[in-house]
Amino acid sequence: MTGSPPDIRIVVADDHLVVRTGFAALLDTQPDFTVVGTASDGSQALQLCSDLSPDVVLMDVRMPGMDGITATRQLTGAHPGSTRVLILTTFDLDHYVYDALCAGASGFLLKDVTAETLFEAVRVVASGEALLAPNVTRRLIAEFTRLRPQAQDAPAPELGALTARETQVLRLLARGLSNAEIAGRLVITEETVKTHVSRILTKLELRDRTQAVITAYETGLIVPQAREPRT
């Protein structure tokens, strides 16, 4: 007989006392969550992570002193993969999405999400997957349109390690399709899609699907507003 899985250990970082205590209390209602600490700025969050090694940090973006983006960058750089960061913000602005994901965050949600959506997001991020709020992929595409207005003629050489099928999967993943949607588009099973995604991450030395999306745009594999490729 196997025991139940260990609780997901969480730190909540937000400069507003009511917000961070409210989120902490909400998360503590779940039997598989344990809030091990709260922080009022990025520096406190980093210290708590060093002392407590939580699985997930709910990180606000705008905080006095060290902001959430800087804290995320330092946390993921110093301890890659050990603590996952889920960005929570009231600011639905493109550059926050881009900066947070490039800093190493595994997810991005607005503070007006429902409790159930928040719970699921924490579980997804804790499991090692990446999560983006609804419409964030489209916002990310819009950001790349602004930053990279000129299309590249061909994907960058670093994508050369991918097979033709893996390249197709990466292209569709970057368009925001789920595993089920990719499977339907390519007429393969979801399990096969998962295998392709895993191989893509390994070959390109990427942490998760979020980094894969960023890589697809930064290398020119996907050009914003380009015509969808035939598969």
N, C-alpha and C positions, 0 to 999 in steps of 0.2 A: 504494500500500500504506500503510495507516495503522498507526501505532505502538500499542503497548499502552497502556491508560489509566494515568494516574499512580497511584502508591500512595496508599492512604488513610492520612493522617498522624494519629497518635493520641497523646494524652497520658493517662496513667493517674494518677488522684489518689485516694490512700487513705492513712490514717495508719498502717496496719500494713505494715511493711517486707516481710514475707513475702507478704502479699496483693498488694501493688502489683508487686513483682518477679515474682511468680508469674503474674499476669495479663499483665504485659508480655512475659514469656517465651512464654506461650501464644499471645498475639496475633502475636508475631514469627515464629511457625511458618507463618503464611499468606503466600503470595507477593505478595499485593496489599496487605499491611499494613506500615507502618513506625511503630514506637513511637519518637517523637522526644523523649520526656521523661517523667519521673514526678515526682509532687508528693506531699508528706506532709500538706498542708492546702489550704484554699481559696485563701489568699493566694498560695502558690507556684503553684497551678494557674493563677490569673489572670496572674501574671507570665510563666509559660511560654507561655500563649496569646498574650500581647502580643508576646513575642519570636519565637515559632515559627509562629504562625497554623495550628494543627492543624485537621484536618477534623472530628475527633470527640474529645471528652473523656469518658472513663469516670470518673464523679464519685461518690465515696462520699458518703453523707449526713452521718454523724456523724464529724466531725474536730475536733481541738482548734483554738482560734483561730477562723478563719473556717470555718463549716460548708459543706457542699456545696450547700445550698439558697441561701444567701446568695451564694456564688460563682457559682452558675448564674444567679441574677437579675442580678448585675452584668455577667457575661459576655454574656448575651443582650441586655441593655439597651445595653451599650456597642458591641457589634458584632453586631447582629441578622443572623442568617442565615449569618455567616461561619464560625462554629464551632458544631457541634451538640453537645448534651450528652446523654449516655446515663447515667442514674442507675443505680448498682449499690449494693444494700444488702442486709444480712441481716435488716433489720427490715421485716417484711411487715405494715405498719400503714397504715390508710387515710389518715391525715393527711399521711404522707410522700408518698403518691401525689399527693394534691391539691396540696400545697405545691410539689412538684417540677414538676408540669406547669404550674401557674400561674406559676412562676418562669421558665418558658421551656424546660424540658427537652423533648427530642423523643422520649424513650423512658425506660422504667423496667423494670429487671430485677432479680430477686433473685440473690444471689451463688451460689446452688446450681444455676444453669442449667448445661446441658451445654455443652461447648466449641463444638459445632456451632451451638447456639442463640445463643451469644454472638457467634460470627463473623457469623452471618446478621444479628443485630441491628445490629452495627456497620456492615455494608454497607447495610442498609435506612436507617439514620439518616444515613449519609454521603451517600446518594443524594437526600436531601431529604425523605424520607417520615418518618412518625411510627410509633413502635412501642410497644405496651404488652404487658407480660407476660400470659400466660394468666390469666384471672380478674380482671385489673386493672380492666377496664371495669365489671364488676359491683361491685367495691369502690368505684370512683369514684361509681357510682350510689348506693351505700349512704351514702357521705360526703355527697352532696347531699341525701339523705333526712334526714340528721341536721342539716345546716346550713339547709336550706330546707324545713321540714315542711309549710308551707302552700302549696298549689298556686296558681299564677297563672291567671287566667281566659283570657288570650290571650298569644300571643307578643309580645315587645317590638317596638316600632316599627322598630328597626334591621334586623329580618329582612324588612321590607317590600320590600326590593329583590329578594328571591328570587322566582322563579316558583313556581307550585304544585308542579311536578315537582321542582324543586330543594329545596323545603321537605320533600317526601316523602323525598328522598334524605338530607337532613341528619338527619331524624328517625330513619331506619333506621341511618344511620352512628352516631348517638349511642347507639343500642341495642346497638352492638357488632357489627353485621353487617359481613362482608367485602364487597368489591366483587362477588364472585361470588354471594354470598347476596342482596345488594341487587338484582342483575340478575335473579336467579330470582324474587324477590318481586314485582318490578315488570314482569317479562316484557320486559326490554330487554337489550341486550348489555353486557358488561363495559366495553367501550370507551366506550359511552354513559354508563355510571356514572362512569367516570374523567373524562369531559368535564364532567358535572354537578358533581362534587366540585371540579374545578379552577375552575369558574365560581363556586361557593359561596365558596371561599377568596378569590378575587379580589374579589368583591362585598363580602364582609364584612371584607376586609383582614386575613385570618388567615394565619398562617405554615404550618399543616399541619393534618392530620386531628385531632390531639390538641386543638388549640385549638378546632376545630369542635365536638368533643364537649363541651368545657367551655362554649362559647357556647350550645349547644343547651339545656343545663341552666340556665345562669345567666339566660337570657332567658325561661325558662318554656315553651319549645317542647316540651320533654320534662319531664314531672313524674314523679319516681320512684314506682314501684309503680302508676302509672296504667295503665288498660286500653290495650292496643295499638290504635292507630288503624286504621281501614280504609284500604286503599290502592287 
